[in-house]
């Protein structure tokens, strides 16, 4: 296992739920680490929005996600789970995706069973591949892990929305049997379904807390009681940043300076690393 994967495996071995705000670039990842969270997730929805200004409908490529992830992983020391979407092709592509994510510094790659081009799990129009294709993707991801990628594998199913909870549970249990390190059943509809997912799938589980999505937003304590190991908040920081920028733009459009909405300049410099740079500059000053 890579050092990042070892960190994540150790976190999963600890009791209790890990709250996981999701990042979309190196700056958002840095803020998550500075706030004391032990793990983050690179959200495909958020990266597509921030990098391309486009919806999470399979428009962003493997290369673009890998490049974004490399910058994120280099910026922080906490483990990062990377959204690998459908693996960007067939099972061989899945292996390449997992291997590439390992080389980029991710602790884990998530692979899902949607038909390409995929959709955000809480939007219209998604479909899943047949069971055999879904299992082949996860088998390929696990093989990539064991053949040298050295990172964990999260296997995701979106079958709840397309084929019902029983099919989603069948797939989730099959993914666990294939050796997935984490299993993610997307978009259970209520607390009873969430309880069943945790009780019946023999692997660490991730809850996906999408504001105004299909799954109820529940307190971390309750998610922990259900048995979830991770709680992802994929859009919280993206949504908060958009709202803050829009508020500043409204003030500027009205002829005002949005000073009250801003972080002070000294703090801003500190967040992006000017003080560390100045110290290094002094160390290597050519006198």
Helices and strands as residue ranges (DSSP letters): H 3-13, E 18-23, H 26-34, E 39-42, H 44-47, I 48-52, H 62-75, E 79-83, H 91-104, E 108-112, H 131-144, I 145-149, E 152-157, H 159-163, H 165-178, E 182-185, H 191-200, E 204-208, H 220-226, E 230-233, H 236-253, G 259-261, H 265-272, H 274-283
